[in-house]
Every structure is written in structure tokens, then in C-alpha cells.
Amino acid sequence: MNAIELLNDMRRVQESISVKRVRRKNESRDDYIKRKAKYRCSYCHKVYNKKDLHTSLEPFHVVKKSESLRFVLNHYRIDEKTLLKLNPGLKLISVKTGTLLMVPDSYKIFPNTHGVCYCEKCKIKRYSLELDHVSFTRLLVKKRRKIRDQITNSLRKKILQRDNYKCAYCEIEFDGKKNNSKLTVDHMKPIARGGNNEEKNLCTSCEFHNNEKDSLTYEEYVPKIKERKLLRENGVTF
């Protein structure tokens, strides 16, 4: 395969990735939810075979970038008092992009926005605790934040110094030619996937790459940015 054929193939891949996932003809609701989730468990974030995943419709809403609190209230036809009753301990001032909210049970109807995909192990754990999707997710986030908060300032400084204050991912994608405005410490194997705070599992990352990497491992994320680098070098803009 020559360079032009490779570039065309990569462009087709990029186009397929950018296409919104819509339900295919004759595709079951369960299969659609699994495909939309990229066959990844919503709780442990591991990828499984389709047959090893379960699905359900849950009454929840993830606040999008363009949405305000007022929009969410109007969308679900509820007031602040009802929202607080559904989400005990919620502070309205903290409702921002990415906030996970419980909504009225009557709204678990759309597989594209209310579909949840999970593995057998997480299903057993969640049901044994008798928790709904939102409560179980919040519990997991709380536990993972506790582990993340154990990274001391001295350890963070040690990792930054070890990596010469350079983002490990910018070094790959931009050959170190991009200035890192804000540096963070990233878990190469995410805590959600069983990672820990050992030095060998930590690396310096800019805020952009850290957020984009999300629950991917280092081994899963690097090929993605290498592909993007190659596309950029061949004139493909993003």
C-alpha cells in the first residue's frame, strides 16, 4: 500500500469516527446501546465481547456544554426542589458540564441518551448494593477520587521533574514542539481500570491530553494520537 492509499484509508476512518451513532435498521435496542458504548462497561470502562455485556435504560442526564441548569429543569419539566429531591446532597451551584443527574423515572425511554452498558461483574456489584445507575456511578467516582487525592505535592513535583516538565503525549504527537500551558499528572493505567499511584504508572500530561485520554490506557491512547499526527502531517485538518 502506497502513501496515498494509506492516507485515503485514514481519511475514511476519520470520517467513520465523526459520523454520529444512529440506530441501524433491524438493530435491537440492546445491540445499539452496546455499540454506542463501544462495547465498554459504563462502570469499569473495560471493553468486552458483545455477548458478555448487559444493558438497561436508566433515568439520568449528563449536562452538556451548551446546557444551563434552567435548560435541564425545563427539559424534564421539573423545578429545583424536585431536582434536589432526586439528587440528595446536590448543590445547584455545582451543576456544570459533565454533571450526572438523576431525573424522573418516566424519562428512561431513549437508548441514545438513557442507555447504560455494563459487564456481569459490575452488574452483580451494583445490584448487591441496591443502587441505581447515578448513585452507583457517584460511589465509584468518590472511591477513585480518594485514590487520586493520595498523590502528594512532593510526588507530583517528582514526576514533573522526572519528565522535564514535558507532556508525554505532546512529545509523541507534536515532537515536543508544543508549549504545555498547564501540566497535570496522568495515570497511564487509569484508576477506573485498576491503576494505582505508583511512580511507574504516572506520567506528565497537559490538561488537554489528560482529559481526552479519559479512561483509555497509555497503550490504547498512544496509537490514537500517532494516527492523528500522521493525518495532520498529510494535510488533514481537525
N, C-alpha and C positions, 0 to 999 in steps of 0.2 A: 504494500500500500504506500503510495507516494504522499508527500506533504499536503497536496491539495485535497486528496481523497480523505486524509485524516482530519483536515480542517473542516471539511463538509460534514463528516460524521459527527464531529464535536459540536458543530452548529445545530445539527438535528437533535443531539442530546440536550443541548441548552434549550431549544425550543420546546422539547417534550417536558422538560422540568418546569418551564414557565407556564405551561398550559394548566389551567385550573382543573382540579379533580372533580369531574362531574360523574354522576351515576350512569353507568353504561347500560345499554339495552339488555334486558333479561338478567341484569346483575342483581343478586339478592341484597337486601339491606345489610346483612351481616358482612357479606363479602366487600361491599362498598366501604363500610366503616373500617374494616381491616386494611384495605388498600389505601384509603385516605390517611390512615395512621402509619403507612409504610411498613405495616406488619410489625410495629414496635409497641410494646406494652406501655400504656399510659403511666404506669407506676414505677417499674424498674427500668424502663427505657431500653430493654433488650429486644433484639429482633428475633422473631420466631417463625416457624412454618405456619402457614395459614390455618391448618387443622388444629394447631396447638393453642389457638387464641380464642377468647370469648368476647362477646360484645354486648352492650346494653345501651339503652337511651336513658340519659340522666338529666335532671332539671338543673343545669348550670349555665353560666355565662362567663366568658373571658372578655374583659374590657379591652376593646381595640383602641388603637392610637387616635382615631378620629372621634371617639365616643366620650361624652361627658356623663357625669352622674345623672343629670336630668334626662339625657337620651335613654339611658338604661331604665330609669323609672317609667318613662313614657312608653318605651318599647314593651315592657312587661305589665304595664297598666297597674303599677303599684306605687305606694308612697314611701317616704323614708322610714316611717315607723314599721311598715311591713317588711322592708328590706332588712332592717336591723333585727327584726324578729326571726327572719330566716337565716341571718348570719350573726349569731351571738358574738359579742366582743368586737364586731367590726366598727372601725372609726371611719365615718363618712369622708373625712379629710384625706384618708389614706387610699381612697378608691381612685386608682390611676391605671394607666396602660398595663395590661397583664394581670390585673387583679382577678382572682377567681371568686365568683359569687354563686351562692345558691339562689335559685329563682323558684317561683311557684311550680308545684309538681305537674300542673296541667301543661307546662311548656316543654316536656321531654318528648318532642314529636319529630324533630328534624335530624336525620342521621348526619348531615353535613356540619351541624353546629352542636348537637347534643349527643353524638355518638361517642362511646368510650370503648377502647380496645384493651384487653388485659390478659395476662398469662394465667395458668392454673394456680401457680404458687401465690401470686398476688391476690387472686380471687379468694382463695382459702383464707388468707391472712385478713383481708378486708371484711369478709363475711363473718369470720370468727369474732371480730371486734364490733360487728353490727354497725358499721359506719357507712354513710352514703359517700358518693364519689368526692364531693367537695371536702367533707370532714377528713376522709382518709388521705386525700392529697395534702391537705394542710398539716396533718400529722407527720407525713413523710418529709415535707419541706422543713418543718420545725426540727426534726431529728437531724436532717442533713445540714441545716444551718448551724446547729450546735457543734457538729464536727468541724465545719468550715471556720467557725469562730475560734476554734482552738489554735489556729495559726497565729502565732505571736508576732509582734512587730519585729523582733530580732530575727525570727525565721524568715519573714517576708523580706527583710533587708538582705539577709544572707543569700536568698535565691536571686534577687535582683543583681547583687554584686557578682554572683557566680556567672550570671548570663550577661554581664557587662551592660546592664540596663537596656537590653535589646529584646524586642518581641521575637520569640522563637518562630512565630508564623509569618511575621513580616520578613524575616531573614530568608524564608523559603519563597514567599510569594513575590516580594519586591527586591530580593537580593540585598536586603538591609538598607535600601536607598530611601525608605520612607521614614519620616520622623514620627516617633510614637508620642502623642500628646499626653496620654495617660496610661501608665503601666499598672498591671494587676498581676497577681499570682494565680496561675491556672492549674487545675488538676488534670493531668494528662489522661488518667482514667478517672472519670467523674465520680463523685461521691455517690450519686444515684446508681452508678453501675458497680459499686463496691470498692471504689478508690479510697485512699487514705491520705494522711498529711505527711507521709514520708518524703524526704527531700528528692528521692529518685522519681517520685510521682508528681513533682511540682516543676513548673517552668514559668518563665516570664512571658506575659502576653499583653498586648494592647487591649484596650476595652472593647474595640470593635471585634477583633478575632475571638476574644473570650466569650462575648455574647453570641456571636454567630456559631461558634463551635457547640454551644449548648450542652447536650447530653452525649455528644459523639466522643469517642476515644481519640487519642492522638493519631493512632493508626488509621482510623476511619476518616478523620478530618484532613490530614495532610494530602491525600490524593485529590481531594476536592479543590484545595487551593492551588495545587500544582496544575490541575486541569484549567482552572480559571486563569492562571498565569500564562499558560500556553495560548489560550484563546485571546488574551489581551495582546500578546506579542504578535499575533497574526491578525490584528486589526479589529477584533470583535469587541464592541463597547458594551458596558453594562449600565 
